[in-house]
């Protein structure tokens, strides 16, 4: 699953989170968060946990097919 990088970074800024903050909030490794932020794919479970930590719906963050 691919998360939209622009929406992801925008939501991180809106929540005043850096990568370390998000790592603590969703329990995902810093490397995984950085990979997603740089446009790599992730598992649906990872995407769901990121969306929950950012307080947005998963479908908002995911790339349009």
Steps between C-alpha positions, in 0.01 A plus 500: 500500500635843414433809710484838329823673602363853485195419712719303741747785553216754522327300772825457690549878492138566597546275805844651568661153477847411386597144408592414860166631632308292248712195582402528865132559423449205267771254610658469157875515447666824402634333185151397390359848562789654305448254212129582480580871516736450206235330287558129561213259545390358834264235628131584547544456877785753505298748294204457736716563809651812342156634408374439854802676651442798270127503577391464137319236300717249317336570165602868532870408524517226238597557140221504247525205261 
